[in-house]
Amino acid sequence: MTTITITNQLNEKIVGTFESRPESVVEGRRPRLILIVHGVMGHKNYLFQKLLAQKLPYESFRFDFRGNGDSDGTTRFGNISDDVEDIKTVTSYFESKGYEIYAIVGHSRGSVASFRYASTCRVPVPHIVNVAGRYRMNLIRGRQTKEQTQELKEK
């Protein structure tokens, strides 16, 4: 497990955790990487993300979208385009290191961002895993606690 910090186009730091699986690397083939992305008000170690990364048979990277967890930036409610840009930043970084983005596992809002990224990326992603993907973001506004709503307003 290694912490990696990647700088986006706005000079904000995207922070994530890389889980190495040297045994998954096959000679003559680019190493495969699985990205794990969180949902609204989440972070890279939220819910199942950390355990999933530790159990996958491939190398993985789970990260905090800007304004969440350890990453810089501002959280903005329902701003999928920023999440897509963060996924682009992360995929570009790992592709430059020789990795194939083999799959993206997205939870909730992260699932929506994953689908949007996959529909516009220049190199197709072979696998997208949708875990409880949001499809009606407008309904989530009334579901947060008062503390979570205040946290979003402060960011």
Phi and psi in radians as a Rosetta constraint file:
Dihedral C 1 N 2 CA 2 C 2 CIRCULARHARMONIC -2.336 0.35
Dihedral N 2 CA 2 C 2 N 3 CIRCULARHARMONIC 2.345 0.35
Dihedral C 2 N 3 CA 3 C 3 CIRCULARHARMONIC -1.458 0.35
Dihedral N 3 CA 3 C 3 N 4 CIRCULARHARMONIC 2.293 0.35
Dihedral C 3 N 4 CA 4 C 4 CIRCULARHARMONIC -2.187 0.35
Dihedral N 4 CA 4 C 4 N 5 CIRCULARHARMONIC 2.360 0.35
Dihedral C 4 N 5 CA 5 C 5 CIRCULARHARMONIC -1.994 0.35
Dihedral N 5 CA 5 C 5 N 6 CIRCULARHARMONIC 2.201 0.35
Dihedral C 5 N 6 CA 6 C 6 CIRCULARHARMONIC -2.082 0.35
Dihedral N 6 CA 6 C 6 N 7 CIRCULARHARMONIC 2.331 0.35
Dihedral C 6 N 7 CA 7 C 7 CIRCULARHARMONIC -1.649 0.35
Dihedral N 7 CA 7 C 7 N 8 CIRCULARHARMONIC 2.282 0.35
Dihedral C 7 N 8 CA 8 C 8 CIRCULARHARMONIC -1.551 0.35
Dihedral N 8 CA 8 C 8 N 9 CIRCULARHARMONIC -3.075 0.35
Dihedral C 8 N 9 CA 9 C 9 CIRCULARHARMONIC -1.142 0.35
Dihedral N 9 CA 9 C 9 N 10 CIRCULARHARMONIC -0.351 0.35
Dihedral C 9 N 10 CA 10 C 10 CIRCULARHARMONIC -1.644 0.35
Dihedral N 10 CA 10 C 10 N 11 CIRCULARHARMONIC 0.167 0.35
Dihedral C 10 N 11 CA 11 C 11 CIRCULARHARMONIC 1.152 0.35
Dihedral N 11 CA 11 C 11 N 12 CIRCULARHARMONIC 0.468 0.35
Dihedral C 11 N 12 CA 12 C 12 CIRCULARHARMONIC -1.662 0.35
Dihedral N 12 CA 12 C 12 N 13 CIRCULARHARMONIC 2.578 0.35
Dihedral C 12 N 13 CA 13 C 13 CIRCULARHARMONIC -1.588 0.35
Dihedral N 13 CA 13 C 13 N 14 CIRCULARHARMONIC 2.211 0.35
Dihedral C 13 N 14 CA 14 C 14 CIRCULARHARMONIC -1.778 0.35
Dihedral N 14 CA 14 C 14 N 15 CIRCULARHARMONIC 2.063 0.35
Dihedral C 14 N 15 CA 15 C 15 CIRCULARHARMONIC -1.882 0.35
Dihedral N 15 CA 15 C 15 N 16 CIRCULARHARMONIC 2.339 0.35
Dihedral C 15 N 16 CA 16 C 16 CIRCULARHARMONIC -2.600 0.35
Dihedral N 16 CA 16 C 16 N 17 CIRCULARHARMONIC 3.082 0.35
Dihedral C 16 N 17 CA 17 C 17 CIRCULARHARMONIC -2.101 0.35
Dihedral N 17 CA 17 C 17 N 18 CIRCULARHARMONIC 2.192 0.35
Dihedral C 17 N 18 CA 18 C 18 CIRCULARHARMONIC -1.722 0.35
Dihedral N 18 CA 18 C 18 N 19 CIRCULARHARMONIC 2.203 0.35
Dihedral C 18 N 19 CA 19 C 19 CIRCULARHARMONIC -1.836 0.35
Dihedral N 19 CA 19 C 19 N 20 CIRCULARHARMONIC 2.021 0.35
Dihedral C 19 N 20 CA 20 C 20 CIRCULARHARMONIC -1.483 0.35
Dihedral N 20 CA 20 C 20 N 21 CIRCULARHARMONIC 2.434 0.35
Dihedral C 20 N 21 CA 21 C 21 CIRCULARHARMONIC -2.377 0.35
Dihedral N 21 CA 21 C 21 N 22 CIRCULARHARMONIC 1.295 0.35
Dihedral C 21 N 22 CA 22 C 22 CIRCULARHARMONIC -0.951 0.35
Dihedral N 22 CA 22 C 22 N 23 CIRCULARHARMONIC -0.531 0.35
Dihedral C 22 N 23 CA 23 C 23 CIRCULARHARMONIC -1.198 0.35
Dihedral N 23 CA 23 C 23 N 24 CIRCULARHARMONIC -0.279 0.35
Dihedral C 23 N 24 CA 24 C 24 CIRCULARHARMONIC -1.495 0.35
Dihedral N 24 CA 24 C 24 N 25 CIRCULARHARMONIC -0.199 0.35
Dihedral C 24 N 25 CA 25 C 25 CIRCULARHARMONIC -1.398 0.35
Dihedral N 25 CA 25 C 25 N 26 CIRCULARHARMONIC 2.171 0.35
Dihedral C 25 N 26 CA 26 C 26 CIRCULARHARMONIC -1.832 0.35
Dihedral N 26 CA 26 C 26 N 27 CIRCULARHARMONIC 2.268 0.35
Dihedral C 26 N 27 CA 27 C 27 CIRCULARHARMONIC -1.034 0.35
Dihedral N 27 CA 27 C 27 N 28 CIRCULARHARMONIC 2.372 0.35
Dihedral C 27 N 28 CA 28 C 28 CIRCULARHARMONIC 1.516 0.35
Dihedral N 28 CA 28 C 28 N 29 CIRCULARHARMONIC -0.008 0.35
Dihedral C 28 N 29 CA 29 C 29 CIRCULARHARMONIC -2.282 0.35
Dihedral N 29 CA 29 C 29 N 30 CIRCULARHARMONIC 2.470 0.35
Dihedral C 29 N 30 CA 30 C 30 CIRCULARHARMONIC -1.029 0.35
Dihedral N 30 CA 30 C 30 N 31 CIRCULARHARMONIC 2.492 0.35
Dihedral C 30 N 31 CA 31 C 31 CIRCULARHARMONIC -1.128 0.35
Dihedral N 31 CA 31 C 31 N 32 CIRCULARHARMONIC 2.470 0.35
Dihedral C 31 N 32 CA 32 C 32 CIRCULARHARMONIC -1.641 0.35
Dihedral N 32 CA 32 C 32 N 33 CIRCULARHARMONIC 2.469 0.35
Dihedral C 32 N 33 CA 33 C 33 CIRCULARHARMONIC -2.256 0.35
Dihedral N 33 CA 33 C 33 N 34 CIRCULARHARMONIC 2.397 0.35
Dihedral C 33 N 34 CA 34 C 34 CIRCULARHARMONIC -1.920 0.35
Dihedral N 34 CA 34 C 34 N 35 CIRCULARHARMONIC 2.202 0.35
Dihedral C 34 N 35 CA 35 C 35 CIRCULARHARMONIC -1.614 0.35
Dihedral N 35 CA 35 C 35 N 36 CIRCULARHARMONIC 2.449 0.35
Dihedral C 35 N 36 CA 36 C 36 CIRCULARHARMONIC -2.146 0.35
Dihedral N 36 CA 36 C 36 N 37 CIRCULARHARMONIC 2.098 0.35
Dihedral C 36 N 37 CA 37 C 37 CIRCULARHARMONIC -2.126 0.35
Dihedral N 37 CA 37 C 37 N 38 CIRCULARHARMONIC 2.469 0.35
Dihedral C 37 N 38 CA 38 C 38 CIRCULARHARMONIC -1.594 0.35
Dihedral N 38 CA 38 C 38 N 39 CIRCULARHARMONIC 3.078 0.35
Dihedral C 38 N 39 CA 39 C 39 CIRCULARHARMONIC -1.803 0.35
Dihedral N 39 CA 39 C 39 N 40 CIRCULARHARMONIC -2.875 0.35
Dihedral C 39 N 40 CA 40 C 40 CIRCULARHARMONIC -0.996 0.35
Dihedral N 40 CA 40 C 40 N 41 CIRCULARHARMONIC 2.316 0.35
Dihedral C 40 N 41 CA 41 C 41 CIRCULARHARMONIC 1.063 0.35
Dihedral N 41 CA 41 C 41 N 42 CIRCULARHARMONIC 0.290 0.35
Dihedral C 41 N 42 CA 42 C 42 CIRCULARHARMONIC -1.687 0.35
Dihedral N 42 CA 42 C 42 N 43 CIRCULARHARMONIC -2.965 0.35
Dihedral C 42 N 43 CA 43 C 43 CIRCULARHARMONIC -2.780 0.35
Dihedral N 43 CA 43 C 43 N 44 CIRCULARHARMONIC 3.070 0.35
Dihedral C 43 N 44 CA 44 C 44 CIRCULARHARMONIC -1.097 0.35
Dihedral N 44 CA 44 C 44 N 45 CIRCULARHARMONIC -0.396 0.35
Dihedral C 44 N 45 CA 45 C 45 CIRCULARHARMONIC -1.920 0.35
Dihedral N 45 CA 45 C 45 N 46 CIRCULARHARMONIC 0.299 0.35
Dihedral C 45 N 46 CA 46 C 46 CIRCULARHARMONIC -1.337 0.35
Dihedral N 46 CA 46 C 46 N 47 CIRCULARHARMONIC 2.501 0.35
Dihedral C 46 N 47 CA 47 C 47 CIRCULARHARMONIC 0.897 0.35
Dihedral N 47 CA 47 C 47 N 48 CIRCULARHARMONIC -1.995 0.35
Dihedral C 47 N 48 CA 48 C 48 CIRCULARHARMONIC -1.697 0.35
Dihedral N 48 CA 48 C 48 N 49 CIRCULARHARMONIC -0.116 0.35
Dihedral C 48 N 49 CA 49 C 49 CIRCULARHARMONIC -1.001 0.35
Dihedral N 49 CA 49 C 49 N 50 CIRCULARHARMONIC -0.825 0.35
Dihedral C 49 N 50 CA 50 C 50 CIRCULARHARMONIC -1.141 0.35
Dihedral N 50 CA 50 C 50 N 51 CIRCULARHARMONIC -0.814 0.35
Dihedral C 50 N 51 CA 51 C 51 CIRCULARHARMONIC -1.097 0.35
Dihedral N 51 CA 51 C 51 N 52 CIRCULARHARMONIC -0.749 0.35
Dihedral C 51 N 52 CA 52 C 52 CIRCULARHARMONIC -1.015 0.35
Dihedral N 52 CA 52 C 52 N 53 CIRCULARHARMONIC -0.828 0.35
Dihedral C 52 N 53 CA 53 C 53 CIRCULARHARMONIC -1.040 0.35
Dihedral N 53 CA 53 C 53 N 54 CIRCULARHARMONIC -0.658 0.35
Dihedral C 53 N 54 CA 54 C 54 CIRCULARHARMONIC -1.272 0.35
Dihedral N 54 CA 54 C 54 N 55 CIRCULARHARMONIC -0.423 0.35
Dihedral C 54 N 55 CA 55 C 55 CIRCULARHARMONIC -1.714 0.35
Dihedral N 55 CA 55 C 55 N 56 CIRCULARHARMONIC -0.275 0.35
Dihedral C 55 N 56 CA 56 C 56 CIRCULARHARMONIC -1.125 0.35
Dihedral N 56 CA 56 C 56 N 57 CIRCULARHARMONIC 2.559 0.35
Dihedral C 56 N 57 CA 57 C 57 CIRCULARHARMONIC -1.444 0.35
Dihedral N 57 CA 57 C 57 N 58 CIRCULARHARMONIC 0.055 0.35
Dihedral C 57 N 58 CA 58 C 58 CIRCULARHARMONIC -2.093 0.35
Dihedral N 58 CA 58 C 58 N 59 CIRCULARHARMONIC 2.832 0.35
Dihedral C 58 N 59 CA 59 C 59 CIRCULARHARMONIC -1.169 0.35
Dihedral N 59 CA 59 C 59 N 60 CIRCULARHARMONIC 2.580 0.35
Dihedral C 59 N 60 CA 60 C 60 CIRCULARHARMONIC -2.493 0.35
Dihedral N 60 CA 60 C 60 N 61 CIRCULARHARMONIC 2.802 0.35
Dihedral C 60 N 61 CA 61 C 61 CIRCULARHARMONIC -2.424 0.35
Dihedral N 61 CA 61 C 61 N 62 CIRCULARHARMONIC 2.138 0.35
Dihedral C 61 N 62 CA 62 C 62 CIRCULARHARMONIC -2.035 0.35
Dihedral N 62 CA 62 C 62 N 63 CIRCULARHARMONIC 2.420 0.35
Dihedral C 62 N 63 CA 63 C 63 CIRCULARHARMONIC -2.480 0.35
Dihedral N 63 CA 63 C 63 N 64 CIRCULARHARMONIC 2.840 0.35
Dihedral C 63 N 64 CA 64 C 64 CIRCULARHARMONIC -1.620 0.35
Dihedral N 64 CA 64 C 64 N 65 CIRCULARHARMONIC 2.202 0.35
Dihedral C 64 N 65 CA 65 C 65 CIRCULARHARMONIC -1.067 0.35
Dihedral N 65 CA 65 C 65 N 66 CIRCULARHARMONIC 2.739 0.35
Dihedral C 65 N 66 CA 66 C 66 CIRCULARHARMONIC -0.928 0.35
Dihedral N 66 CA 66 C 66 N 67 CIRCULARHARMONIC 2.425 0.35
Dihedral C 66 N 67 CA 67 C 67 CIRCULARHARMONIC 1.395 0.35
Dihedral N 67 CA 67 C 67 N 68 CIRCULARHARMONIC 0.066 0.35
Dihedral C 67 N 68 CA 68 C 68 CIRCULARHARMONIC -2.150 0.35
Dihedral N 68 CA 68 C 68 N 69 CIRCULARHARMONIC 2.638 0.35
Dihedral C 68 N 69 CA 69 C 69 CIRCULARHARMONIC 0.907 0.35
Dihedral N 69 CA 69 C 69 N 70 CIRCULARHARMONIC -2.196 0.35
Dihedral C 69 N 70 CA 70 C 70 CIRCULARHARMONIC -1.599 0.35
Dihedral N 70 CA 70 C 70 N 71 CIRCULARHARMONIC -0.069 0.35
Dihedral C 70 N 71 CA 71 C 71 CIRCULARHARMONIC -1.400 0.35
Dihedral N 71 CA 71 C 71 N 72 CIRCULARHARMONIC 2.647 0.35
Dihedral C 71 N 72 CA 72 C 72 CIRCULARHARMONIC -1.287 0.35
Dihedral N 72 CA 72 C 72 N 73 CIRCULARHARMONIC 3.064 0.35
Dihedral C 72 N 73 CA 73 C 73 CIRCULARHARMONIC 1.794 0.35
Dihedral N 73 CA 73 C 73 N 74 CIRCULARHARMONIC -3.038 0.35
Dihedral C 73 N 74 CA 74 C 74 CIRCULARHARMONIC -2.035 0.35
Dihedral N 74 CA 74 C 74 N 75 CIRCULARHARMONIC 2.315 0.35
Dihedral C 74 N 75 CA 75 C 75 CIRCULARHARMONIC -1.342 0.35
Dihedral N 75 CA 75 C 75 N 76 CIRCULARHARMONIC 2.284 0.35
Dihedral C 75 N 76 CA 76 C 76 CIRCULARHARMONIC -2.222 0.35
Dihedral N 76 CA 76 C 76 N 77 CIRCULARHARMONIC 2.315 0.35
Dihedral C 76 N 77 CA 77 C 77 CIRCULARHARMONIC -1.101 0.35
Dihedral N 77 CA 77 C 77 N 78 CIRCULARHARMONIC 2.214 0.35
Dihedral C 77 N 78 CA 78 C 78 CIRCULARHARMONIC 1.145 0.35
Dihedral N 78 CA 78 C 78 N 79 CIRCULARHARMONIC 0.338 0.35
Dihedral C 78 N 79 CA 79 C 79 CIRCULARHARMONIC -1.562 0.35
Dihedral N 79 CA 79 C 79 N 80 CIRCULARHARMONIC 1.379 0.35
Dihedral C 79 N 80 CA 80 C 80 CIRCULARHARMONIC -1.091 0.35
Dihedral N 80 CA 80 C 80 N 81 CIRCULARHARMONIC -0.569 0.35
Dihedral C 80 N 81 CA 81 C 81 CIRCULARHARMONIC -1.089 0.35
Dihedral N 81 CA 81 C 81 N 82 CIRCULARHARMONIC -0.617 0.35
Dihedral C 81 N 82 CA 82 C 82 CIRCULARHARMONIC -1.145 0.35
Dihedral N 82 CA 82 C 82 N 83 CIRCULARHARMONIC -0.706 0.35
Dihedral C 82 N 83 CA 83 C 83 CIRCULARHARMONIC -1.092 0.35
Dihedral N 83 CA 83 C 83 N 84 CIRCULARHARMONIC -0.730 0.35
Dihedral C 83 N 84 CA 84 C 84 CIRCULARHARMONIC -1.091 0.35
Dihedral N 84 CA 84 C 84 N 85 CIRCULARHARMONIC -0.744 0.35
Dihedral C 84 N 85 CA 85 C 85 CIRCULARHARMONIC -1.084 0.35
Dihedral N 85 CA 85 C 85 N 86 CIRCULARHARMONIC -0.656 0.35
Dihedral C 85 N 86 CA 86 C 86 CIRCULARHARMONIC -1.145 0.35
Dihedral N 86 CA 86 C 86 N 87 CIRCULARHARMONIC -0.707 0.35
Dihedral C 86 N 87 CA 87 C 87 CIRCULARHARMONIC -1.096 0.35
Dihedral N 87 CA 87 C 87 N 88 CIRCULARHARMONIC -0.742 0.35
Dihedral C 87 N 88 CA 88 C 88 CIRCULARHARMONIC -1.045 0.35
Dihedral N 88 CA 88 C 88 N 89 CIRCULARHARMONIC -0.761 0.35
Dihedral C 88 N 89 CA 89 C 89 CIRCULARHARMONIC -1.045 0.35
Dihedral N 89 CA 89 C 89 N 90 CIRCULARHARMONIC -0.796 0.35
Dihedral C 89 N 90 CA 90 C 90 CIRCULARHARMONIC -1.189 0.35
Dihedral N 90 CA 90 C 90 N 91 CIRCULARHARMONIC -0.784 0.35
Dihedral C 90 N 91 CA 91 C 91 CIRCULARHARMONIC -1.122 0.35
Dihedral N 91 CA 91 C 91 N 92 CIRCULARHARMONIC -0.708 0.35
Dihedral C 91 N 92 CA 92 C 92 CIRCULARHARMONIC -1.054 0.35
Dihedral N 92 CA 92 C 92 N 93 CIRCULARHARMONIC -0.742 0.35
Dihedral C 92 N 93 CA 93 C 93 CIRCULARHARMONIC -1.043 0.35
Dihedral N 93 CA 93 C 93 N 94 CIRCULARHARMONIC -0.873 0.35
Dihedral C 93 N 94 CA 94 C 94 CIRCULARHARMONIC -1.279 0.35
Dihedral N 94 CA 94 C 94 N 95 CIRCULARHARMONIC -0.598 0.35
Dihedral C 94 N 95 CA 95 C 95 CIRCULARHARMONIC -1.101 0.35
Dihedral N 95 CA 95 C 95 N 96 CIRCULARHARMONIC -0.632 0.35
Dihedral C 95 N 96 CA 96 C 96 CIRCULARHARMONIC -1.187 0.35
Dihedral N 96 CA 96 C 96 N 97 CIRCULARHARMONIC -0.336 0.35
Dihedral C 96 N 97 CA 97 C 97 CIRCULARHARMONIC -1.610 0.35
Dihedral N 97 CA 97 C 97 N 98 CIRCULARHARMONIC 0.052 0.35
Dihedral C 97 N 98 CA 98 C 98 CIRCULARHARMONIC 1.687 0.35
Dihedral N 98 CA 98 C 98 N 99 CIRCULARHARMONIC 0.107 0.35
Dihedral C 98 N 99 CA 99 C 99 CIRCULARHARMONIC -1.477 0.35
Dihedral N 99 CA 99 C 99 N 100 CIRCULARHARMONIC 2.616 0.35
Dihedral C 99 N 100 CA 100 C 100 CIRCULARHARMONIC -1.697 0.35
Dihedral N 100 CA 100 C 100 N 101 CIRCULARHARMONIC 2.218 0.35
Dihedral C 100 N 101 CA 101 C 101 CIRCULARHARMONIC -1.356 0.35
Dihedral N 101 CA 101 C 101 N 102 CIRCULARHARMONIC 1.776 0.35
Dihedral C 101 N 102 CA 102 C 102 CIRCULARHARMONIC -1.491 0.35
Dihedral N 102 CA 102 C 102 N 103 CIRCULARHARMONIC -0.524 0.35
Dihedral C 102 N 103 CA 103 C 103 CIRCULARHARMONIC -2.809 0.35
Dihedral N 103 CA 103 C 103 N 104 CIRCULARHARMONIC 2.707 0.35
Dihedral C 103 N 104 CA 104 C 104 CIRCULARHARMONIC -2.203 0.35
Dihedral N 104 CA 104 C 104 N 105 CIRCULARHARMONIC 2.192 0.35
Dihedral C 104 N 105 CA 105 C 105 CIRCULARHARMONIC -1.828 0.35
Dihedral N 105 CA 105 C 105 N 106 CIRCULARHARMONIC 2.030 0.35
Dihedral C 105 N 106 CA 106 C 106 CIRCULARHARMONIC -2.059 0.35
Dihedral N 106 CA 106 C 106 N 107 CIRCULARHARMONIC 2.335 0.35
Dihedral C 106 N 107 CA 107 C 107 CIRCULARHARMONIC -1.863 0.35
Dihedral N 107 CA 107 C 107 N 108 CIRCULARHARMONIC 2.303 0.35
Dihedral C 107 N 108 CA 108 C 108 CIRCULARHARMONIC 0.975 0.35
Dihedral N 108 CA 108 C 108 N 109 CIRCULARHARMONIC -2.120 0.35
Dihedral C 108 N 109 CA 109 C 109 CIRCULARHARMONIC -1.059 0.35
Dihedral N 109 CA 109 C 109 N 110 CIRCULARHARMONIC -0.567 0.35
Dihedral C 109 N 110 CA 110 C 110 CIRCULARHARMONIC -1.094 0.35
Dihedral N 110 CA 110 C 110 N 111 CIRCULARHARMONIC -0.534 0.35
Dihedral C 110 N 111 CA 111 C 111 CIRCULARHARMONIC -1.171 0.35
Dihedral N 111 CA 111 C 111 N 112 CIRCULARHARMONIC -0.750 0.35
Dihedral C 111 N 112 CA 112 C 112 CIRCULARHARMONIC -1.093 0.35
Dihedral N 112 CA 112 C 112 N 113 CIRCULARHARMONIC -0.779 0.35
Dihedral C 112 N 113 CA 113 C 113 CIRCULARHARMONIC -1.103 0.35
Dihedral N 113 CA 113 C 113 N 114 CIRCULARHARMONIC -0.642 0.35
Dihedral C 113 N 114 CA 114 C 114 CIRCULARHARMONIC -1.112 0.35
Dihedral N 114 CA 114 C 114 N 115 CIRCULARHARMONIC -0.780 0.35
Dihedral C 114 N 115 CA 115 C 115 CIRCULARHARMONIC -1.105 0.35
Dihedral N 115 CA 115 C 115 N 116 CIRCULARHARMONIC -0.751 0.35
Dihedral C 115 N 116 CA 116 C 116 CIRCULARHARMONIC -1.119 0.35
Dihedral N 116 CA 116 C 116 N 117 CIRCULARHARMONIC -0.757 0.35
Dihedral C 116 N 117 CA 117 C 117 CIRCULARHARMONIC -1.044 0.35
Dihedral N 117 CA 117 C 117 N 118 CIRCULARHARMONIC -0.833 0.35
Dihedral C 117 N 118 CA 118 C 118 CIRCULARHARMONIC -1.086 0.35
Dihedral N 118 CA 118 C 118 N 119 CIRCULARHARMONIC -0.499 0.35
Dihedral C 118 N 119 CA 119 C 119 CIRCULARHARMONIC -1.407 0.35
Dihedral N 119 CA 119 C 119 N 120 CIRCULARHARMONIC -0.166 0.35
Dihedral C 119 N 120 CA 120 C 120 CIRCULARHARMONIC -2.198 0.35
Dihedral N 120 CA 120 C 120 N 121 CIRCULARHARMONIC -0.110 0.35
Dihedral C 120 N 121 CA 121 C 121 CIRCULARHARMONIC -1.275 0.35
Dihedral N 121 CA 121 C 121 N 122 CIRCULARHARMONIC 2.695 0.35
Dihedral C 121 N 122 CA 122 C 122 CIRCULARHARMONIC -1.392 0.35
Dihedral N 122 CA 122 C 122 N 123 CIRCULARHARMONIC -0.494 0.35
Dihedral C 122 N 123 CA 123 C 123 CIRCULARHARMONIC -1.927 0.35
Dihedral N 123 CA 123 C 123 N 124 CIRCULARHARMONIC 2.031 0.35
Dihedral C 123 N 124 CA 124 C 124 CIRCULARHARMONIC -1.003 0.35
Dihedral N 124 CA 124 C 124 N 125 CIRCULARHARMONIC 2.491 0.35
Dihedral C 124 N 125 CA 125 C 125 CIRCULARHARMONIC -1.663 0.35
Dihedral N 125 CA 125 C 125 N 126 CIRCULARHARMONIC 2.112 0.35
Dihedral C 125 N 126 CA 126 C 126 CIRCULARHARMONIC -1.094 0.35
Dihedral N 126 CA 126 C 126 N 127 CIRCULARHARMONIC -0.550 0.35
Dihedral C 126 N 127 CA 127 C 127 CIRCULARHARMONIC -2.419 0.35
Dihedral N 127 CA 127 C 127 N 128 CIRCULARHARMONIC 2.275 0.35
Dihedral C 127 N 128 CA 128 C 128 CIRCULARHARMONIC -2.122 0.35
Dihedral N 128 CA 128 C 128 N 129 CIRCULARHARMONIC 2.214 0.35
Dihedral C 128 N 129 CA 129 C 129 CIRCULARHARMONIC -1.936 0.35
Dihedral N 129 CA 129 C 129 N 130 CIRCULARHARMONIC 2.101 0.35
Dihedral C 129 N 130 CA 130 C 130 CIRCULARHARMONIC -1.716 0.35
Dihedral N 130 CA 130 C 130 N 131 CIRCULARHARMONIC 1.990 0.35
Dihedral C 130 N 131 CA 131 C 131 CIRCULARHARMONIC -1.967 0.35
Dihedral N 131 CA 131 C 131 N 132 CIRCULARHARMONIC 1.780 0.35
Dihedral C 131 N 132 CA 132 C 132 CIRCULARHARMONIC 0.957 0.35
Dihedral N 132 CA 132 C 132 N 133 CIRCULARHARMONIC 0.882 0.35
Dihedral C 132 N 133 CA 133 C 133 CIRCULARHARMONIC -1.110 0.35
Dihedral N 133 CA 133 C 133 N 134 CIRCULARHARMONIC 2.410 0.35
Dihedral C 133 N 134 CA 134 C 134 CIRCULARHARMONIC -1.303 0.35
Dihedral N 134 CA 134 C 134 N 135 CIRCULARHARMONIC 2.423 0.35
Dihedral C 134 N 135 CA 135 C 135 CIRCULARHARMONIC -2.259 0.35
Dihedral N 135 CA 135 C 135 N 136 CIRCULARHARMONIC -0.217 0.35
Dihedral C 135 N 136 CA 136 C 136 CIRCULARHARMONIC -2.332 0.35
Dihedral N 136 CA 136 C 136 N 137 CIRCULARHARMONIC 1.336 0.35
Dihedral C 136 N 137 CA 137 C 137 CIRCULARHARMONIC -1.041 0.35
Dihedral N 137 CA 137 C 137 N 138 CIRCULARHARMONIC -0.484 0.35
Dihedral C 137 N 138 CA 138 C 138 CIRCULARHARMONIC -1.107 0.35
Dihedral N 138 CA 138 C 138 N 139 CIRCULARHARMONIC -0.412 0.35
Dihedral C 138 N 139 CA 139 C 139 CIRCULARHARMONIC -1.388 0.35
Dihedral N 139 CA 139 C 139 N 140 CIRCULARHARMONIC -0.208 0.35
Dihedral C 139 N 140 CA 140 C 140 CIRCULARHARMONIC -1.386 0.35
Dihedral N 140 CA 140 C 140 N 141 CIRCULARHARMONIC -0.361 0.35
Dihedral C 140 N 141 CA 141 C 141 CIRCULARHARMONIC -0.924 0.35
Dihedral N 141 CA 141 C 141 N 142 CIRCULARHARMONIC -0.738 0.35
Dihedral C 141 N 142 CA 142 C 142 CIRCULARHARMONIC -1.499 0.35
Dihedral N 142 CA 142 C 142 N 143 CIRCULARHARMONIC 0.063 0.35
Dihedral C 142 N 143 CA 143 C 143 CIRCULARHARMONIC -1.695 0.35
Dihedral N 143 CA 143 C 143 N 144 CIRCULARHARMONIC -0.168 0.35
Dihedral C 143 N 144 CA 144 C 144 CIRCULARHARMONIC -1.413 0.35
Dihedral N 144 CA 144 C 144 N 145 CIRCULARHARMONIC 2.763 0.35
Dihedral C 144 N 145 CA 145 C 145 CIRCULARHARMONIC -1.271 0.35
Dihedral N 145 CA 145 C 145 N 146 CIRCULARHARMONIC 2.932 0.35
Dihedral C 145 N 146 CA 146 C 146 CIRCULARHARMONIC -1.064 0.35
Dihedral N 146 CA 146 C 146 N 147 CIRCULARHARMONIC -0.644 0.35
Dihedral C 146 N 147 CA 147 C 147 CIRCULARHARMONIC -1.136 0.35
Dihedral N 147 CA 147 C 147 N 148 CIRCULARHARMONIC -0.741 0.35
Dihedral C 147 N 148 CA 148 C 148 CIRCULARHARMONIC -1.159 0.35
Dihedral N 148 CA 148 C 148 N 149 CIRCULARHARMONIC -0.709 0.35
Dihedral C 148 N 149 CA 149 C 149 CIRCULARHARMONIC -1.083 0.35
Dihedral N 149 CA 149 C 149 N 150 CIRCULARHARMONIC -0.759 0.35
Dihedral C 149 N 150 CA 150 C 150 CIRCULARHARMONIC -1.105 0.35
Dihedral N 150 CA 150 C 150 N 151 CIRCULARHARMONIC -0.711 0.35
Dihedral C 150 N 151 CA 151 C 151 CIRCULARHARMONIC -1.053 0.35
Dihedral N 151 CA 151 C 151 N 152 CIRCULARHARMONIC -0.752 0.35
Dihedral C 151 N 152 CA 152 C 152 CIRCULARHARMONIC -1.106 0.35
Dihedral N 152 CA 152 C 152 N 153 CIRCULARHARMONIC -0.701 0.35
Dihedral C 152 N 153 CA 153 C 153 CIRCULARHARMONIC -1.143 0.35
Dihedral N 153 CA 153 C 153 N 154 CIRCULARHARMONIC -0.637 0.35
Dihedral C 153 N 154 CA 154 C 154 CIRCULARHARMONIC -1.258 0.35
Dihedral N 154 CA 154 C 154 N 155 CIRCULARHARMONIC -0.448 0.35
